[in-house]
Amino acid sequence: MLNRKKQSRRVALHLILIIGSLIFVVPLFWMIATSLKTEEQTQMVDNWRQVFIPQPVKWNNYAEALQYVNLIACFKNSLHVAALSIAGTLISCAFVAYSFARLRWPGRDAIFMIVIATMMLPAQVTMVPVFLIYARIGWVNTLKPLWVGSFFGSAFFIFLLRQFFMTIPKEIEEAAKIDGCGYFRAIFQVMLPLIKPALLSVIIFQFMWSWNDFLGPLVYIQSRDLMTLTLGLQAFTYQHAGQWHYLMAASVMMTMPVIILFFALQRYFIEGVTLTGIKG
């Protein structure tokens, strides 16, 4: 009886996982299939073959989509913002998390709780005052507002890295200090290499948030030369409404970097997230 119950639970669990996977995979497959169709084929939805199998396959949709909107410039802008955001997040959050996890100073725990409490505030709450600050210093219609904020830290990433620092035995750091390492040398040569999975998780999260950010560019960017991919895709939608093959081709080109990065760093991402809550 017990074996049958276990088998039934496994079958039910696998069915749930299969259904959940299809919910995420089918739209992605439809997007890729549509990006390879002709304009006439996108209107043909009589059966599943017409929906998911392009006949013939039209690869030049991608080249034509690049011509309609300057997606190459948008790609460079998005990559520029993502790279600087990742650098700022790693620099700021790693040092702050280390101080919360290892250093002893008055009010440390109280300030840490205040930092964690800021996670409850949505970004829209501070959008108006932040916009006024950037407008006063002349940063509106530049890419700076999209990445400068990352150098001031993120509560979520500070918490993530702090928890990971606390899983490292103090004896390792003490041995490094006995060998002559100061705080900074111990951080760079001992501590940071040991939290590599957490750092890679931060890179994946921050890249996804920066790459997919739409509200920030919508608020601060006014020039077409500075548009990111999200704004470029919106402009393409307005200009070529109904041309789903070009729209899906542009969407595939925007989505692929995130998917490739995730699968390349998947093992470290899962390890970094699962080990975060071991000690706290």
C-alpha positions as CSV (number, residue, x, y, z in Angstrom):
1,M,0.0,0.0,0.0
2,L,2.8,2.4,0.9
3,N,4.6,1.7,-2.3
4,R,1.5,2.4,-4.3
5,K,0.9,5.6,-2.5
6,K,4.5,6.7,-3.1
7,Q,4.1,5.8,-6.8
8,S,0.8,7.7,-7.1
9,R,2.4,10.8,-5.5
10,R,5.4,10.6,-7.9
11,V,3.1,10.3,-10.9
12,A,1.0,13.2,-9.7
13,L,4.1,15.3,-9.0
14,H,5.5,14.5,-12.4
15,L,2.2,15.5,-14.1
16,I,2.2,18.8,-12.2
17,L,5.8,19.5,-13.3
18,I,5.1,18.5,-16.9
19,I,2.0,20.8,-17.0
20,G,4.0,23.6,-15.4
21,S,6.8,23.2,-17.9
22,L,4.4,23.3,-20.8
23,I,2.9,26.5,-19.5
24,F,6.3,28.2,-19.8
25,V,7.7,26.3,-22.8
26,V,4.7,26.5,-25.2
27,P,4.6,30.4,-25.4
28,L,8.4,30.4,-26.0
29,F,8.1,27.8,-28.8
30,W,5.2,29.8,-30.3
31,M,7.3,33.0,-30.3
32,I,10.2,31.2,-32.0
33,A,7.9,29.6,-34.6
34,T,6.1,32.8,-35.3
35,S,9.4,34.6,-35.8
36,L,10.1,32.2,-38.7
37,K,6.8,32.6,-40.5
38,T,5.6,34.9,-43.4
39,E,3.1,37.6,-42.7
40,E,0.4,35.4,-44.3
41,Q,1.2,32.4,-42.1
42,T,0.8,34.4,-38.9
43,Q,-2.9,34.7,-39.7
44,M,-3.4,31.0,-40.3
45,V,-4.5,29.3,-37.0
46,D,-6.8,26.5,-38.3
47,N,-4.8,23.7,-36.7
48,W,-1.8,23.2,-34.4
49,R,0.6,22.6,-37.4
50,Q,-0.1,26.0,-38.8
51,V,0.4,27.6,-35.4
52,F,3.7,25.9,-34.4
53,I,5.3,24.8,-37.7
54,P,6.4,27.5,-40.1
55,Q,6.3,26.5,-43.8
56,P,8.5,27.7,-45.3
57,V,11.0,28.8,-42.7
58,K,11.9,32.5,-43.2
59,W,15.2,33.2,-41.5
60,N,15.6,36.7,-43.0
61,N,12.8,37.9,-40.6
62,Y,15.6,38.6,-38.1
63,A,17.6,40.8,-40.5
64,E,14.5,42.7,-41.6
65,A,13.4,43.3,-38.0
66,L,16.8,44.8,-37.3
67,Q,16.3,47.2,-40.2
68,Y,12.9,48.5,-39.0
69,V,14.1,49.5,-35.6
70,N,17.8,50.2,-34.8
71,L,17.9,47.2,-32.5
72,I,21.7,47.0,-32.7
73,A,22.0,50.4,-31.0
74,C,19.3,49.4,-28.5
75,F,21.2,46.2,-27.8
76,K,24.4,48.1,-27.1
77,N,22.6,50.5,-24.8
78,S,21.0,47.6,-22.9
79,L,24.4,45.8,-22.6
80,H,26.0,49.0,-21.4
81,V,23.4,49.5,-18.7
82,A,23.4,45.9,-17.6
83,A,27.2,45.7,-17.4
84,L,27.5,48.8,-15.2
85,S,24.6,47.8,-13.1
86,I,26.2,44.4,-12.4
87,A,29.5,46.0,-11.6
88,G,27.9,48.5,-9.2
89,T,25.8,45.9,-7.5
90,L,28.8,43.5,-6.9
91,I,31.0,46.3,-5.6
92,S,28.5,47.9,-3.2
93,C,26.6,44.8,-2.0
94,A,29.6,42.6,-1.4
95,F,31.4,45.1,0.9
96,V,28.2,46.0,2.8
97,A,27.2,42.3,3.2
98,Y,30.7,41.5,4.5
99,S,30.5,44.2,7.1
100,F,27.1,43.0,8.3
101,A,28.3,39.4,8.4
102,R,31.8,39.7,9.9
103,L,32.5,43.1,11.4
104,R,31.3,44.2,14.9
105,W,30.2,47.8,15.1
106,P,27.5,49.7,17.1
107,G,24.0,49.4,15.7
108,R,24.9,46.8,13.2
109,D,21.8,44.6,13.7
110,A,19.4,47.5,13.9
111,I,20.7,49.0,10.6
112,F,20.6,45.6,9.0
113,M,16.9,45.3,9.9
114,I,16.3,48.8,8.4
115,V,18.0,47.8,5.2
116,I,15.9,44.6,5.0
117,A,12.7,46.7,5.7
118,T,13.4,48.8,2.6
119,M,12.6,45.7,0.6
120,M,9.0,46.3,1.5
121,L,9.0,49.6,-0.4
122,P,8.2,49.4,-4.1
123,A,10.5,51.3,-6.4
124,Q,7.6,53.5,-7.5
125,V,7.4,55.1,-4.1
126,T,10.7,56.9,-4.6
127,M,10.4,57.4,-8.3
128,V,9.3,61.1,-8.2
129,P,12.0,62.4,-5.8
130,V,14.7,60.4,-7.5
131,F,13.6,61.8,-10.9
132,L,13.7,65.3,-9.5
133,I,17.3,64.7,-8.2
134,Y,18.4,63.4,-11.6
135,A,16.7,66.2,-13.4
136,R,18.4,68.8,-11.1
137,I,21.9,67.4,-12.0
138,G,21.0,67.1,-15.7
139,W,21.0,63.3,-16.0
140,V,17.5,63.0,-17.7
141,N,17.8,61.7,-21.2
142,T,21.0,59.9,-20.4
143,L,21.8,56.3,-19.4
144,K,23.2,57.2,-16.1
145,P,20.0,57.0,-14.0
146,L,19.6,53.4,-15.2
147,W,22.8,52.2,-13.6
148,V,24.1,54.8,-11.0
149,G,21.6,53.6,-8.4
150,S,23.2,50.1,-8.4
151,F,26.4,51.5,-6.8
152,F,24.3,52.4,-3.7
153,G,23.5,48.7,-3.0
154,S,20.3,46.6,-3.0
155,A,18.7,45.2,0.1
156,F,17.9,41.9,-1.5
157,F,21.5,41.3,-2.7
158,I,23.0,42.5,0.6
159,F,20.8,39.9,2.4
160,L,21.8,37.2,-0.1
161,L,25.5,37.8,0.2
162,R,25.4,38.3,4.0
163,Q,23.8,34.9,4.5
164,F,26.4,33.3,2.3
165,F,29.2,35.0,4.1
166,M,27.9,33.6,7.4
167,T,28.1,30.0,6.1
168,I,31.9,30.4,5.8
169,P,33.8,29.2,8.9
170,K,35.5,32.1,10.7
171,E,38.6,29.9,11.1
172,I,39.3,30.3,7.3
173,E,39.4,34.1,7.6
174,E,41.4,34.0,10.9
175,A,44.0,31.8,9.2
176,A,44.3,34.3,6.4
177,K,44.8,37.1,8.8
178,I,47.5,35.1,10.7
179,D,49.3,34.8,7.3
180,G,49.3,38.6,7.0
181,C,46.1,39.4,5.1
182,G,44.3,42.6,6.0
183,Y,40.6,43.1,5.6
184,F,40.6,44.0,1.9
185,R,43.1,41.3,1.0
186,A,41.1,38.7,3.0
187,I,37.9,39.8,1.2
188,F,39.4,39.7,-2.4
189,Q,41.6,36.6,-2.1
190,V,39.7,34.5,0.5
191,M,36.1,35.4,1.0
192,L,34.9,36.4,-2.5
193,P,36.2,33.3,-4.2
194,L,34.4,31.2,-1.6
195,I,31.0,32.9,-2.3
196,K,31.4,32.5,-6.1
197,P,27.9,30.8,-6.5
198,A,26.2,33.7,-4.7
199,L,28.1,36.3,-6.8
200,L,27.0,34.5,-10.0
201,S,23.4,34.4,-8.7
202,V,23.6,38.2,-8.2
203,I,25.0,38.6,-11.7
204,I,22.1,36.6,-13.2
205,F,19.4,38.4,-11.2
206,Q,20.8,41.9,-11.9
207,F,21.3,41.2,-15.6
208,M,17.7,40.0,-15.9
209,W,16.4,43.1,-14.0
210,S,18.5,45.5,-16.0
211,W,17.9,43.8,-19.4
212,N,14.1,43.6,-18.9
213,D,13.7,47.0,-17.2
214,F,11.0,49.0,-19.1
215,L,9.8,51.6,-16.5
216,G,13.2,53.1,-15.9
217,P,14.1,53.8,-19.6
218,L,10.5,54.9,-20.2
219,V,10.8,57.6,-17.5
220,Y,14.4,58.8,-18.2
221,I,15.1,58.2,-22.0
222,Q,13.7,60.6,-24.6
223,S,16.2,60.2,-27.5
224,R,15.8,57.3,-29.9
225,D,19.6,56.9,-29.9
226,L,19.6,56.1,-26.2
227,M,16.6,53.6,-26.3
228,T,17.2,50.2,-24.7
229,L,15.8,47.0,-26.1
230,T,12.5,47.3,-24.1
231,L,11.8,50.7,-25.5
232,G,12.9,49.7,-29.0
233,L,10.5,46.8,-28.9
234,Q,7.7,49.1,-27.8
235,A,8.5,51.5,-30.6
236,F,8.5,48.6,-33.1
237,T,5.1,47.5,-31.8
238,Y,3.6,51.0,-32.4
239,Q,5.1,51.4,-35.9
240,H,4.4,47.9,-37.2
241,A,1.3,46.7,-35.4
242,G,0.1,43.4,-36.8
243,Q,3.4,42.3,-38.2
244,W,3.8,39.5,-35.7
245,H,6.6,37.7,-37.5
246,Y,8.9,40.8,-37.2
247,L,7.8,41.5,-33.6
248,M,8.5,37.9,-32.5
249,A,11.8,38.0,-34.3
250,A,12.8,41.1,-32.3
251,S,11.4,39.5,-29.1
252,V,13.5,36.3,-29.7
253,M,16.7,38.4,-30.1
254,M,15.9,40.2,-26.9
255,T,15.1,37.0,-24.9
256,M,18.0,34.8,-26.1
257,P,20.8,36.5,-24.1
258,V,18.9,36.0,-20.8
259,I,18.2,32.4,-21.6
260,I,21.8,31.7,-22.7
261,L,23.2,33.3,-19.5
262,F,20.8,31.4,-17.3
263,F,21.7,28.0,-18.8
264,A,25.4,28.8,-18.8
265,L,25.3,29.6,-15.1
266,Q,22.4,27.4,-14.0
267,R,24.4,25.2,-11.6
268,Y,25.9,28.2,-9.8
269,F,22.6,30.0,-9.7
270,I,20.7,27.1,-8.0
271,E,23.6,26.5,-5.6
272,G,23.8,30.1,-4.6
273,V,20.1,30.4,-4.0
274,T,19.7,27.1,-2.1
275,L,22.7,27.7,0.2
276,T,21.6,31.2,1.2
277,G,19.3,30.1,4.1
278,I,21.6,27.5,5.7
279,K,22.7,29.8,8.4
280,G,21.4,33.1,9.7
